Amino acid sequence: MKPQPLLFVDSAAAMGGAEQSLLLLLTHLDRVQWQPQLACAAAPLAEKAAAVGIPVHPLTFPPLRRSWRFPADWIRHARTLSHLAQKTEAQALIANNIRAALYTAVAAKLARRPFIWHMRDFWLGESRPRHPQLDTLLKRLLCRAAAQIITNSHAVAAHLPCPNRISVVHNGLDLVHFTPPVPGAADFRGALGLPETAVLVGMTGRLRPWKGQRPFLEMARAVHARHTHARFVIIGGSPFGVQDGYEAELQEMVTRLGLRGLVHFTGHLPDVRPAVGALDIFVHPGAPEPFGLVNIEAMALGKPVVAFAHGALPEIVLPGETGLLVPPGDTAALATAVGSLITAPARRAALGRAGRQRAADHFSIQQTAAGVSTVLATVVRR
């Protein structure tokens, strides 16, 4: 049986979580059944995809700004994508992010190919929209254009107005690369200059307000007041190059809360595994996540997860089994939960072991690839 060509489309200029997930998916799709190709910006994703043998077609996807040229620019770039779909004989076009979906929906129509929308966010923008009616309208149009929609969680599916066209396929990890103990974890702790008795509590995420660095610092102050041997680390930086003073604000907050010397910032790390592997407790203190792959990474590395019970977190963390969930926004409850694990090393270890097993049972990239393949098979004519 000849593999069916597919054209995946991504418009991001840097490697975010959606791009990491797409790269893993492309790597693990069954090559006997499918022949995946990628249209994307000339960015790290293109280089990484080419390195694993995925044919890459560099294309530009300009922001759809409000101007008199907008309709013509949109159609022009969509037409280029449609020509590529015809040239590659792609049997379907799969959009991996929002901007890509807006171009791909039109390109698929022009090329007379099915359009599959892989929706990984609650909103069509980076955060809750000022005009939710417009967000809903555009979602309805994309739903109508799509032959099928894949969401990475039931939480995301609930934000879409077309439940009958949605298949939920959770993101997955290549667990081979997330197996404890992690090489470099001890060196990471040593580089921080931690006392031997320190319990290290950390979080992972881009330095953006909704990732929760502020509530993490508030939690850290409350925890340290009762557990003076606790130390804290914020893993992550600004891979998209955002310069808005947020990091300086966080540093000022550290000083104001009396946490100087107790909280460490790593900046952007190309590989977070040594840092996460060095933790004793992983915390997810941010806004509701469409998925939250960092929690799966922590669980796979055997770390107990403490998080707010919103977004997709209840789909990932089993309270009392693989971690602890607290009421959304309740920083005091977050601190109490973390404190309860600081004083219970045996419980931390048990939660971590169960989390590793849950990651293996439910969140492997092989399971994700099989789920996406099933959706593709329902759309692509064999």
N, C-alpha and C positions, 0 to 999 in steps of 0.2 A: 504494500500500500504506500503510495507516494505521500509524504508529509504535506499538509496544507499550509501555504504561506499565510502569515498573519503580520499586520503592521501595528506595532504599539507606538503611541505618541506621547511625548512628555516635553513640556515647555520650560522646565525649571533651569535656572542658570547655575545652581549649586546642588550638592547632594543633601537633600532633606530626607526625612523618614520615608516619604512616598517613593523617592528614587531608590533608596536602599532596598525597599520591599520589591519594587519592580525589577531591579537587577537580580535579586534572588529568584524571583519568579521566572524570569527569562532563562536563567541558568538551569532551572530544574524542570521546566516544561518537557514533556515527553517528546524527544526529537523524532521518534518514529511516527508520531501522530501529527506534530506541528513543526513548522519552520518559522520561528519568530524572527522578526526584523524590527529595527527601532528607528523612528524618526524623532530627533531631539536636537536641542541646541548643542553647539560645539562646546561642551562643558565636561566636567569630570565623569558624568554618567556615560557620555559617548566613549570616553577612553576606557572606562572599566568594562562596558559592554563589549567593545571590540576585543578587549583582552581575553574574554571568555568565549570568543567565537561568534558573537552576535553581529550580523551585518548591520551597520549603522549608516543612516542617511542624515547628514547635518541639515537642519532647516531652522529658520527663524520664526518665532511666534511673538510679534510685538504686542505690548499691552494694548488692550482695546480701550483707548482713551476717547473721551468725548471730543470730537472735532468733526468738521465738515468732511474730512477725508476718511473718517472711520469706516463707513460701509464699503468703500472701494478697497481700502487696505485689507479689510477682513476677507472680502471675497477673493482678492488677488492671492493672498497667502493660502487660503483654503483651496483655491484651484491648484496651486502648486502641490499641495498635499494630495489632492485627488489624483493628479497626474502620477505622482509617486505610487499611489495605491494601485493604479492600473498597470504601471510599469513592472511592479514587483508581483503582480497577479495576486495581491493580498485578498484573502477570502473574507476578511473582516478587519475593521479598524478599531483599536481599543485605546481610549484616552485614559491617561493615568493621573491627570490633575485637571483643575478647573479651566485654566486658560486653554489647555490642550483640547478639552472637551468642546469649547466654543468653536474652535477651528475644525475639529474632527467631525462634529455633527454635520457641518456644511460640506466638508470634503467627502464624507461618506455618501451624502445625498447626490453630489455631483458625479461621483464614481460609481454610483449604484451598487454600493457595498453595505453590508450591515454595520451599524455603529454600536459598539459596546462601551458603556460609560462605567469606569472603575472609580466610584465615588469614595473618597477617603476622609472627607471633612463634613462638619455639620452645615457649614455655610459656603456660599460661593466666593466669599472673600476670606481674609485671614482671621477675622473675628466677627462677632455678632453684627449684622448689618444695621446701618442707620434706617434703612427703608426695607423692612422685612417683606413688604408686599412685592417689591421688585425681586427680591431673592426668591420668593415663592413662584413668581411668574416665570423667571428664567429656569427654575428647576422644572416647572411643568413643561416648558418648551423642550428642555433636554430630555426629560422622561419620554415625551412624545416622539422625539427623534430616535431614541435608543431602542434597539431590538431587545436589549437586556441590560440591566444595571447590576453591577457587583458592588456591594458595600463591605467594608472591613469589620463591621460590627452591627449588631441589632440597634445600638444607640444611633448610629448614622442612618440606618434604614428608617427609623422613626421620624427623621427630619425630611423625608422625601414624600411627595404627594402621589406616588404611584406604587403602592405595596405589591401589586400583582406582577410587577416586572423585576422585582428585586431578588437577588440571591446573596445571602450573607456568607462570605468566606473570610474567616479571620486571617490576619497576617501570620506569617510563620518565620521561624529562625532555622538556620543551618546549625543544628545542635552540636555538630562535630566541632564547631568553633566556639562553643559556649559550654565547655566542660570544666568543672572545677577539679583540682585547684588551678588557678590561672597563672601562667608564667608572668612574672613582673609584679604581682600583687604585693609581695613582701617588699620589693624595692620601692613601690609607690608609697607604702606606709613609712618606710625609712626616709624617703625624700621629704615627707611632711614633718619629720622630726617628732613623731608621736611617742609619748611614754608607752612603755610596754603594757601598762594597765588600761590604756585608752580604749574606749568603745567608739568606733568610727561610724557616724551616721551621715548618709549622703543622699544626694539627688542628682539626676541627670536631665539636661535640657538646654536648649538654646537660651541665651540671656534675653528673654522676652517676658513682659509682665505676666502673661497668662500661663507661663510655665511654673510660676509659683515660688520664685526665689524670695519674695517678701514674706509670705507666710512661713516659708522654711526658716527664715531668720528669726521670726517671732517665736516659732516652735523651739528653735535652738536656745533662745534666751530662757524660756520656761524649763526646758530639759536641763540645761546646765545649772540652773539654780538649785536643783535637787540632786543632780548627778555630775559632780565636778570633774569626773574622769571622762566625760563624754567630749568628743571632738566632732567637727562637722566639715563636710566638703561639698562644694557646689561644682559639679562636673559639667563643663560646657562653656561655649563662647558664642561668637557671632559669625557662623560660617557664611551667612549671606551679606556680611559687611555692613550691617545696620549700625549707624553712629548717631545715637539720640540721647546720650547721657545716662542711660539706664544703669550701666555698670558702675559709673561714678556714684549714682544714687544708692546703689546697693552697698558700695564701700562706705559711704557716709552712714548708712543704716547700721552697718557692723560696728562702727565706732560709737554711734549714739546708744546702741544696745549693750555696750560693754563687752563685745565679743571679739575684739581685736586679739589675734593670736590663737583664737579658738576655731575660727572659720577660715577655710582655705578655698581659693578659687583656682581651678585648673586652667581656665581658658579652653578654647576649642581643642579637642583631642581627636586625631584621625582614628584612633582605636581606644574605645572607652573600657575595654575588658579588664586591663590591669587595675584601673581605678575602681570599677564596680566590684571586681574580685577582692579588693582590699577592704570593702565595707563589712560591717557587722549587721547593719540595718539599712534597708533601702526605703526611702520616703518619696511618695509622689504627692506633692502639695499643690498642684496647679489647678487650673480651670478644667471643666469637663473635657476629657480627651475623646476624639473619635475612635481611637484605639489605645495608643500608649505602648508602643513596642518596647520602650525602656523597661517596663514592668516585666515583660516576658524575658528580656535579657537578664534582669536581676534574678528572677525565679530560676532560669536555666543555670545560673551560676550559684544557685543554692542560697540565695539571700531572702530573708523574710521581708515582705512588702507591707508598708503601712501607708494608707492612702485615704483620700476622701471617697465616699461611696457615691460617685456620680459618673456620668459619661459611660464609657465602656468598661470601667474598672470592675463593676460587679460581674461582668462576663469573664474576667480574667482571674481575679483574686477570690479565693474561697475563704470567707471570714472564719478565723479560728483554725483553719487547716493549712493554708499557704501564706497567710498574712492577717492583717487586721484592717478593717474598714471603719471609718468614723463618719459622723454626719458632715455633709458638705459645708466647707467654710468654717468649721469649728476648730480653730487652731489650738485651743486649750485641750480638746479631746485628742487631737493629733499628738500633742506633747505627752499626754497621759499614756497613750498607746505606746509611743516610743519608749517612754520611761519604764513601762511594764516589761518590755523586752530587754532593756539594758540590765535589769536585775535578774533576768532569767535566761542565762546562756544555753541551758539545755532546751528550753522551749524555742529559742531562736534557731538552734540547729535542727529541731524537728520540723518547724515551719519551712525552713530552707530545703530540707530533703523532700518534703511533700511538694513544694513549689517546683523543684527540679523535675519531679515525676509528672506533675501536671503539664509542664511545658513540653515534656517528651510525648505525653499522651494526646495533647490537644493542639499544640502550637508549633509543629514542625513544618518546615518549608515543603516537605514531601506531601503533607496533608493539604497545604494551601495550593500547591500546584495541581493536585488531583481535583480539588474543588473547582478551581478556575477552569481546568480542562473539561470538566463536566458541563459547565456553563457554555463554554465555547462550542462544544459538540451539539448543544441544543440550537445554536444559531447558525453555525456553518453547515452548509449542505455537503454531505459526504458523497 
